[in-house]
């Protein structure tokens, strides 16, 4: 006779940074329970216009929305009391009532909140319904939603050891370093499979390969920096450039003036999807934004990276992420006014020196946690069974070291 299904409420989303770690945790928990002959039932509480509204139903996960409001940050208290903020804050109590109703009906064993402003009403409702709340933080510093919910949490799962020192004492008592879950398919790429694609037949395997990405929509800033540096870069490397669908035509026109030998080493793509694991396996250096998901993937793979942080990211988080790895010698961070010359100064030594790349890769890998999803699932199951946080839990989050 099978045990009763494990019931999980997931809340969080808005962006991929909050949505995909939650989805990876759900898949990992499902596999863990299936191995024990147990089923998993999931309800995702999100917003109608966030990424989670597409992702959850596509994965066959029950989905419901609640009212919520985005709190616009400002150091100026007058701006914090702006009409838009006041209107949004007034929606939160309604969202809490709606989330409480959903949680009361669903009766979860645990509630997992991965951030984004939708997590606030659902997290508060979890406390009102006396359901254990597990927070997961992807970035070095706790995001706004997780800061609001920290006092209600049975577990605060963080992605970086350095986060522990930034937490108040009360939060540190329930904090565990799990890492940021990485989709398992990202870790299974094969470089040889990537170069067999017809588009890459012109690549010179004696040269290193650079993968440039600005995220799904591309980055105008990174595209411009790389566009200006193309002839210089292609004399030293093969380049796979994921530029965003809207930017492809302009970059294609720019590349049309390249000599044939260099053009053969340049592959431009609006979007890289199923082939991404193979592209990452092939890449010797990555030029990218420094969002939490990107950092988790590149450190799990041990990839040397040159980060161009998004300066407008919430709480300047991308700059903190990039500098954190740069201080460990695990990446290069380009902040402030970034120029094509600055990009070339950062990338050049890595392209010229395989030993330098290897050293940076090893230091990046030391920060990677390929087992982060399993660690997070451990904490979800532990919180559901009412177990206290293990003494010295922070030690379990020591950087993953290559065997």
Secondary structure, 3 states (H helix, E strand, C coil): CCCCCEEEEEECCCCHHHHHHHHHHHHHHHHHHHHCCCCEEEEEEECCCCCHHHHHHHCCCEEEECCCCCCCCCCCHHHHCCHHHHHHHHHHHHHHHHHHHHHHHHCCCEEEECCCCHHHHHHHHHHHCCCCEEEEECCCCCCHHHHHHHHHCCEEEECCHHHHHHCCHHHHCCEEECCCCCCHHHHHCCHHHHHCCHHHCCCCCCCEEEEEECCCCCCHHHHHHHHHHHHHHHCCEEEEEECCHHHHHHHHHHHCCCCHHHHCCEEEECCCCCCHHHHHHHCCEEEECCCHHHHHHHHHHCCEEEECCCCCCHHHHHHHHHHHHHHCCCCEECCCCCCHHHHHHHHHHHHHCHHHHHHHHHHHHHHCCCCHHHHHHHHHHHHHCCCCCCCCHHHHHCCCCCC
